[in-house]
Amino acid sequence: MTEQSPNRPANSLRPTRARHAVLALVVAAYVITYMDRVNISSAMPVIQRDLGLTAITVGWIFSSFRWGYALFQIPGGWFGDKYGPRRALAVVVCWWSVFTSLTALSWSAASMGFCRFLFGVGEAGTFPIATRSLSRWMPADERGFSQGLPHAASRLGAAVTPPLVVIIMISFGWRMPFFLFGFLGLAWASIWYWYYRDRPADHRSVNAAELELICGSNAASGDSSHLVPWRKILRNRTVWMLASMYFCYGYSIDIYLDWFPKYLYDSRGVDLKTMGFYASLPFLAGSAGNLLGGWISDRWAAKTGDLKIARRGIAIAGFVIAAVSILPATFTTHAITSVLFSCLAVFGLELTVGVSWAIPLDIGGDYAGSIASIMNTFGNLGSAISPLLLGYMLGPYGWNVPFVISSVLCVAAIFFCFGIDPSHGFLAAMPVQHEANAH
C-alpha cells in the first residue's frame, strides 16, 4: 500500500497553525541539542592544552557521550511512548542541560568523561521523543519535511556553535560556553511544558479545521500509556535495514561532529579563529541537505504515490554523494579544497536524515518513538566507535584512514537502503494496547 496525500479538510474554517508552533519548538530543541554536542569539539584544542590530554584520551571523552547516548536510546524512546512527549521531553532536556553546565566544572579527563556520559544519557531520549511528539501533530504529507527541518536546524546549530564558542572562549575561557548553553536548554524545557499537549484535540489553539487536517491522515490516537509491541517491531526487516543504514551514517557523521575542528587545526594548519569559521561550513551544507532530503522525498511520494522509491531514492543519492566526496576531501593538499569537498560530503550524509526519521512515522504511528530509538541506537553505536577508533588510528595511520573507512561505510549504507520498505505501516494502524494500571 503506497502513501497517499491526505485530503484537505472540508471544514469551512481556515485551519489554525498550532502544529507549526509545535514544529518550531521541536526545531529549537534540535538546535540546542547540537549546540550542546559540538561546543566541546570547538573548545577541545584549548581544553586539551589546559588539562594536558592526549589524542587517545580526547577520543575517550568524545566517545563517553556517544556510549551514554547509544545505550539509552531505547529506554528514552520507551519513556516518551509510556509517559507522553510533553512530560518526557521536558524531563530529558532538563537532565542534559544540567550536565552540559556541569561539564564546565570538570578538572580532569575522568570527570569530563563522566559528565559527558550522563549528558548523553539525557540527550538519548530527545530525538525519539521528539519524533513521537510529531506523530500525532503532522499530516502524512508533511512527515518528511517535518523531520528534515528539525535536523536541518540541528546542523545549523552545529554550524553557528564553533565561531560562537571561540568568541566566548577568547573573552571568558573555555568553561563559559557550557554554562550558557545549559541555561538555554532549561529555558526551552519550561516553554515546551507550558505550550505542548500530547494530543492536538487537547490544545486550545487548535480549531476544528486543523484537527480534521491532522487526524484525517494519522491513525495515531488515544492514550499515550500503552504496551509497545516489541516482538512485532524486532521481527520487521525494514527496522533492521534502517538501523544498519543509520549505523553507517552515525560512524561517518561523527568524524565531522567531534573531530573536524581538530582536524583543521592539527592536519590542515588552520589557526583557532579561522578554524571556527571553516568548521561551521560543512554543517551549513548539512542544513541544506536535511531540508532538501525530506522535502523532495515528500513531493516525490505525493506525485508518484510510491513512498518506497521516494524514501529509498533520496537516501541512496545522499550516500553516493558522501562516498564520492569524502575521498578528494581527504587526499587534496589544499585546506580550502578539503573544506569544500567536506561540505559536499556532509550535504550528502544529511540528505539521508529527514528520510531516515520519517520512516518511523511512516510505519510506526504511536510506536514511532520506539522504532526511532532502535534506529538511533545503531546510529550512535557507530558514532561511539568512530571517535575511539580515530583516536587510536591517528598515531600509526594519520588522518586519512578514518575518512576512507567512512567512505566505505557510505557504500555499505547504499546496499542497506535497498532493504527498506516504508510503504507498509505495519504498526501505524494497530489498536493501542493499554496497560491495566493506565490512567
N, C-alpha and C positions, 0 to 999 in steps of 0.2 A: 504494500500500500504506500503510495507516494504522498508526500506532504502537500497539502493544498492551502492556498491563502485563505484566511478566514473571511467570512462575509462581513461587510461593514454593517454596523447596527442600523436597524430600521427605525429606531427611536428618533423622534423629531428633534430632540435636544442635541445640541452640539456637545460631543464628548469632552469632558474635562481632561486635564493632563496631569493628574496626580501621579500616574505611572512614570511620567518623565521626571518628576521631582524625586521619586524613589530611585530611578536610574541615576540621577545626578548625585544622590547621596552615595550610591554604590561606586560611582566613578571617583568621588572624593576619597572614599575609603581605599580604593586601589592605588590612588596617587600616594597616599600616606604610607601604605604598606611598602612601596618600593623606595620611597624616600628613607624609610627606616632601615631597609635592607642594604641599600648601596652606600649609605653615608659612611659605613665602616671601610668600604673599599677605597673611597676617596680619601679618607683620613689615614689609611694604613701606612703610607710612606712615612708620615710623621709619628704615628703610634709605634711602628717598628723601630724607629730610631730612639724614641723615648723609652720604650720598655726593653730594648735590646733583643728583639725577636728574630729568629732565623726564618727562612722561607718555608721550611717544613712546619714550623710552629704556626706561622701565619695560615698555612693550609689547614691545619687542625682547627684553628679558630673559625675560619670560614666554614669548614665542614660541620662544626658543632651546631651551628644554626640549622644547617640542612638536615642533620640527623633528627633533631627535635622536630623540625618541620615535617619530615617524611614519616616518622613513626607515629605522629599524632594526627595525620590526615584522616584516617578512618574514624577514630574517636571523635575528631572535630566534626566530620560530616554527620555522624550519628547524633552528636549533641545538637546540631542545628535541626535535624529531622525530628528529634524527640521533643525539644522544648520550643521550637519555633524560632525563626530568624530574628524577631525583634529582641527577645531576651538574649539569645545565644550570641548574636553578633556583637551586641553591646558588651557582653562579658569578655569575649576573646579580645576585642580591641582594647579594652581597659587593661587586660593582662599584658599584652605585648607592648603597650605604650609604657607601662611601668618599667618593664625590663629594658626597653630602649633607653629610658633615662638612667637606669641603674648601670648600664654599660659605661657611662661616664665616670663611675666611681671605681672602675677596675684598676688594680695596681699590679697585676701580673697576667701572664698568659692564661693560667688556670682560672682566675676569677673572671677574666673576659670571656673565656670559652664557656664557663658556667652560665653567665648572663645571656650569652648568645644562644645557648641551648634552650633555656627557658623562654627566651624571646621567640624562638622557632616553635616551641610547643604552643604558644599563644597564637602565633600567626597561622598555624597549621589549619585551623578551622575557618579562616577568613574566606578564602575563595570558595570552598564547598558550601558554606553557609550563605554567602552572597549569591551564589548560583541558585541555591534553594530559595532565597528571598525573592528572586525574579521569576521563579517558575509559575507563580500564581498571578503575577502582575503584567507580564509581557505577552502580547498576542503572538501566535505562532509565526507570523510573517515578520516579526521583529526580533526573533531569537538570536540569529547570527549577529546582527548589528548590536543588540543589547549585550552580547558577550564581547564582541570586538571592541566596542567603545571603552568599557572599563579597563580592559587590558591595554588598549592604546594609551589611555590616561596613565596607567601604571608606568609604562615606559617613558611617558612624558615626565612623570615624577622622577624616574631614574635619570632622565636627561638633564633636568634642572638641578639635581642634587649635587653633582661634582663641583660645578663652579660656586654654588651656594655654600657648600661645606668649606671650600678653600677660602672664600671671603670671610666666613665666620671664624675659621681657624686662625687666619692671619691676625685678626683683631682680638680673639678671646681664647685661643688654644683649641686643641682637638676635642676636648670634653664637652664644650658648649653645644655643638650641634645635636648631640644625643639628648641633652636636657630639653632643648627647644622642640625637637621633633616628637618627643614623648608627650609633652603637654598638648601638642596639636592633635594627637590621637585621642586623648581623653576628652577634648572638646567635641570631637566628631561623635564619639560614643554617646554623649549627652543629647546631641541633636537627633541622632538616629532613634534613640529610645523614645524621644518625645514625638517624633513625626511618624515613624513607620508603624504599620499594622500588618499582622500576618496574613490577613485576608482583605482584599480590596473592598469587600462589602462592609467591612467594619470601619472604613476610613471616611471621615465626614466630608472630605474634599472630592470624593468620587461620586459623580452623578450616575443616573440610570444608563445613560448612553455609553459612558466609559466602561461601566460594569458589563454591559452587554458586549462591547467590543472585546474586552479581556476574556470574559467567561465563555464567549462563543467559540473560542479557539483553544481553550485549555480544559483538559479533563481533570486537572488537579482541583480538588475541593475538599471541604471538610476539615476536621480537627487535625492539628499537626502532630498529636501524640498517637503514634501507631508503630506497629512492628515492621521492621524493614525486612523484606523478603530476600535475605542474603543468599539463600540457596539458588534462587532463580537468577539473581544478579551474577553470581560467581560461575554459573554454567553458561553464560552468554558469551559467544565468540567475539562479538563486537566490543564488549567491555575489555577483553584481554588484548585484542589487537590495538585498541585505543590506548590502553595502559602501556603497551610495549612501544608504540609510536612516541608516546609522551616521555618515556624514559630517554629515548634518543634526543628528543628536544631538550629535556632538562639538562642532560650532560653538556650539550653544545652551548646553550644559552648561558650557563653558569660561568663559563670562561669569561664571557663579556661582563657579566654582572659583578663577579668577585675580583677578577684578575686584570681586566683591561686597563684600568688606570696605572697599575703597577707595571704592566707590560709596556705601556707607553713610556713610563718613567725610566725603567731599567733597560729595556731592549732597544727602544727607539730613541733614547736620549732626549726626551721631551721634558722641559722644566715644569715645575709644580703648577704655575699659573696657566701655562699653555695646556698642560695635561688636563686640567679641569674642563677646558673648552673642548678639546679633542675627544675626551671620554664621553661627553654628552651627545656627540653627533650620532653614533650608532643607535642610541635609544630614541632620538628624534625620528630616524628612519624606521625604527621598530614601531613607533606610534602610528606612522602611516600604514605600515603593514597590517597592524591589528585592525585599523579602521576599514581598510580595503578588503581584507580577507573575509570578515563577517558580512560586510555589506554586499560584496559581489556574490558570495555564496547564497545569501537570501534572495537576491534578484535572479540568480541563475535558477534556483529551485522554483521560484514563483513563475518564471517564464516557461520552463520546460516541464514542470511537475515531477522532475526526477531528483529527489533530495539526495539519494545515494551518490550520484555522479557530481552533484553540486558541491557536496561536502568533500568527497574524495579528491575531486579535480583541483580545488584550491589548496588542499593540504599537500598534494603531490607537487604542484607548481612551486610552493614555498620551499619544500625540502630540496628540490632541484636547484633553485636559485642559491640556497645556502651552501649546498655541497660544492657547487662550481665556484662560488665567490670566496670561500674560505682559503682556497689554495693560493691564488695570487696575493691575497691579503697577507698571507704568511711568508711567502718567498720573495716578495719585492724588497728591494733595498731602500726604497724611499718611504719615509714616515707618512707623508700625506697620502700617497697612493695606498698604503696599508690601511689607513683610516677610512678612505673612500670605499675600498672593497669590503672592509669590515662593516660599514654602513649597509652595503648591499646584502651581506650575509645575514645580519640581524634583521633586515627588512624581510628576507625570505623566511627566516625562522618564525618571526612574529606574524607573518601572513597565515600561518597554520593555527594560531592560538584561538582566535574567535571561533573558528570552525570546531576546534577540539572541545571547547567549553560549551558550544551549542549542542553538541551531540548528547550529553547527559540530559539536557532539556528535551531533545527530540525523542529519546527512548525512555526517559525515567519519570517524568511528571513529578509527583510528590516525593519520589525517591531520587531525584536528580542530585541532591547533596551527597547521598551515599555513593552513587556511581562516580560523581566527580571526585570524591575523596579517594577512591581506588586509583583513578587515573592520575591524580596529583601525587599520590603516594609513590607511584612508579617514577613520575617525572622528577620528584625530589630525591629519590634514591639515586637517580642519575646525577642530580645536582650535588648530592652529598659525596658521591665517589669522585666527581670531577675535580674539586679543589684539592682533595687529598692526593690523587694521582699526579696532578700538576705540580704540587709542592715537592713530591719525591722525584719527579722526572726532570725538574729544572736543572739540577746539578749535573747528572750524567748526559742528558739529551738536549738541554736548552728549551727554547720556547716553541720550536717548530713541531715537534712530535705531538704535543697535546692538541694543537689545532688540526693536524692531519687526522687524528683519531676522531675528532668531532665531524670532519667532513665524511669519513667512512660511515659514521653512525647516521648521518643525514641520508645517505644512500640506503642504509638498512630501514630507516623510517619509511621510505617510499614503498618498500615491499609490504610493510605492516599496514599501510593505508589501504591496500587492495583487499584486506580482510575486514574492513569496517563497513557496516551497512546500517545507517541510522534511519532508514525509511520505515522500519517496523517499530512502533512504540510499544515494546514488549512489556513495559511496566506502567506506561502513562495511563492506561485505561483500567488498571487493576483496582478493585474495590479496596478501600482503606481498611486495614485490619487493626482495630482498636485494642489497646491493652485493657485488661479487666479493671485496672485501677485508674484508668484515664479519667480526667475531669474535663 
